[in-house]
Structure formats: C-alpha cells, structure tokens
Amino acid sequence: MLGWTLMFLVIAVIAGLLGFSGIAGAAAGIAKVIFFIFVVLLLISLVSNALRGKSPR
C-alpha cells in the first residue's frame, strides 16, 4: 500500500511539473488518502500484535 502512495506522489509531482494542476491535485489527494489508510492499518496491526503478546519482527 505504501508503494501505491509513492506511485501517486510521483505522478502528482510529474503532472505538477508539466502544468497539469488538476491531475496533480487529484493524484496528491489520492496519495494522501492511501497514506492515511496505511497508517491506520499499521496502528491496528501493532496494537493487535501487542495485545496478543507477539513482538514485531
């Protein structure tokens, strides 16, 4: 999921450099949403592993 975020971020930067502000804004928005979903899932995973007594590898 973090790979998708980086891909959309690169698309946003390239589109911004080429002057496509609408596409750049949309790609940046998608990257932001995917990144926050990644962070939430990471936190849920860490909490659930901590409650089970497993250490992260």
PyRosetta script that sets phi, psi and omega in degrees:
from pyrosetta import init, pose_from_sequence

init()
pose = pose_from_sequence("MLGWTLMFLVIAVIAGLLGFSGIAGAAAGIAKVIFFIFVVLLLISLVSNALRGKSPR")
pose.set_psi(1, -34.9)
pose.set_omega(1, 178.2)
pose.set_phi(2, -66.9)
pose.set_psi(2, -30.7)
pose.set_omega(2, 175.9)
pose.set_phi(3, -63.8)
pose.set_psi(3, -39.9)
pose.set_omega(3, 177.3)
pose.set_phi(4, -63.7)
pose.set_psi(4, -40.0)
pose.set_omega(4, 179.2)
pose.set_phi(5, -60.9)
pose.set_psi(5, -45.9)
pose.set_omega(5, 179.9)
pose.set_phi(6, -64.9)
pose.set_psi(6, -36.7)
pose.set_omega(6, 178.8)
pose.set_phi(7, -63.4)
pose.set_psi(7, -46.7)
pose.set_omega(7, 179.4)
pose.set_phi(8, -66.8)
pose.set_psi(8, -32.4)
pose.set_omega(8, 176.8)
pose.set_phi(9, -65.8)
pose.set_psi(9, -41.6)
pose.set_omega(9, 177.4)
pose.set_phi(10, -64.9)
pose.set_psi(10, -41.8)
pose.set_omega(10, 177.1)
pose.set_phi(11, -60.1)
pose.set_psi(11, -42.3)
pose.set_omega(11, 179.8)
pose.set_phi(12, -63.7)
pose.set_psi(12, -41.5)
pose.set_omega(12, -179.5)
pose.set_phi(13, -66.8)
pose.set_psi(13, -45.4)
pose.set_omega(13, -179.8)
pose.set_phi(14, -64.1)
pose.set_psi(14, -44.1)
pose.set_omega(14, 179.2)
pose.set_phi(15, -64.5)
pose.set_psi(15, -37.1)
pose.set_omega(15, 177.7)
pose.set_phi(16, -65.4)
pose.set_psi(16, -40.3)
pose.set_omega(16, 178.7)
pose.set_phi(17, -66.6)
pose.set_psi(17, -32.3)
pose.set_omega(17, -179.4)
pose.set_phi(18, -86.2)
pose.set_psi(18, -4.5)
pose.set_omega(18, 175.7)
pose.set_phi(19, 94.7)
pose.set_psi(19, 7.4)
pose.set_omega(19, 178.1)
pose.set_phi(20, -90.0)
pose.set_psi(20, 80.0)
pose.set_omega(20, -172.7)
pose.set_phi(21, -68.1)
pose.set_psi(21, -33.5)
pose.set_omega(21, 179.3)
pose.set_phi(22, -66.0)
pose.set_psi(22, -45.6)
pose.set_omega(22, 178.9)
pose.set_phi(23, -67.5)
pose.set_psi(23, -38.9)
pose.set_omega(23, 179.7)
pose.set_phi(24, -63.5)
pose.set_psi(24, -43.0)
pose.set_omega(24, 178.9)
pose.set_phi(25, -65.1)
pose.set_psi(25, -41.2)
pose.set_omega(25, 179.7)
pose.set_phi(26, -66.4)
pose.set_psi(26, -44.2)
pose.set_omega(26, 179.9)
pose.set_phi(27, -65.3)
pose.set_psi(27, -38.7)
pose.set_omega(27, 177.8)
pose.set_phi(28, -65.8)
pose.set_psi(28, -39.1)
pose.set_omega(28, 177.4)
pose.set_phi(29, -64.1)
pose.set_psi(29, -42.8)
pose.set_omega(29, 178.1)
pose.set_phi(30, -64.2)
pose.set_psi(30, -42.1)
pose.set_omega(30, 179.0)
pose.set_phi(31, -61.9)
pose.set_psi(31, -39.4)
pose.set_omega(31, -180.0)
pose.set_phi(32, -65.4)
pose.set_psi(32, -44.5)
pose.set_omega(32, 179.8)
pose.set_phi(33, -63.4)
pose.set_psi(33, -46.5)
pose.set_omega(33, -179.6)
pose.set_phi(34, -63.6)
pose.set_psi(34, -38.4)
pose.set_omega(34, 178.9)
pose.set_phi(35, -63.4)
pose.set_psi(35, -43.6)
pose.set_omega(35, 180.0)
pose.set_phi(36, -67.8)
pose.set_psi(36, -35.6)
pose.set_omega(36, 174.4)
pose.set_phi(37, -62.8)
pose.set_psi(37, -41.7)
pose.set_omega(37, 177.2)
pose.set_phi(38, -59.8)
pose.set_psi(38, -44.9)
pose.set_omega(38, -179.0)
pose.set_phi(39, -64.4)
pose.set_psi(39, -42.4)
pose.set_omega(39, 179.3)
pose.set_phi(40, -63.4)
pose.set_psi(40, -45.1)
pose.set_omega(40, 179.1)
pose.set_phi(41, -65.2)
pose.set_psi(41, -35.6)
pose.set_omega(41, 176.6)
pose.set_phi(42, -63.6)
pose.set_psi(42, -45.3)
pose.set_omega(42, 179.1)
pose.set_phi(43, -64.1)
pose.set_psi(43, -41.3)
pose.set_omega(43, 177.4)
pose.set_phi(44, -61.9)
pose.set_psi(44, -42.2)
pose.set_omega(44, 179.2)
pose.set_phi(45, -64.1)
pose.set_psi(45, -44.2)
pose.set_omega(45, 179.9)
pose.set_phi(46, -65.0)
pose.set_psi(46, -41.3)
pose.set_omega(46, 179.7)
pose.set_phi(47, -67.4)
pose.set_psi(47, -42.9)
pose.set_omega(47, -178.8)
pose.set_phi(48, -66.3)
pose.set_psi(48, -37.6)
pose.set_omega(48, 176.7)
pose.set_phi(49, -68.5)
pose.set_psi(49, -35.3)
pose.set_omega(49, 178.8)
pose.set_phi(50, -68.3)
pose.set_psi(50, -37.5)
pose.set_omega(50, 179.3)
pose.set_phi(51, -69.8)
pose.set_psi(51, -29.7)
pose.set_omega(51, 177.6)
pose.set_phi(52, -82.2)
pose.set_psi(52, -12.1)
pose.set_omega(52, 178.8)
pose.set_phi(53, 88.0)
pose.set_psi(53, 12.6)
pose.set_omega(53, 177.9)
pose.set_phi(54, -92.5)
pose.set_psi(54, 141.9)
pose.set_omega(54, 176.5)
pose.set_phi(55, -91.3)
pose.set_psi(55, 144.7)
pose.set_omega(55, 177.7)
pose.set_phi(56, -68.6)
pose.set_psi(56, 144.8)
pose.set_omega(56, -177.7)
pose.set_phi(57, -90.0)
pose.dump_pdb("model.pdb")
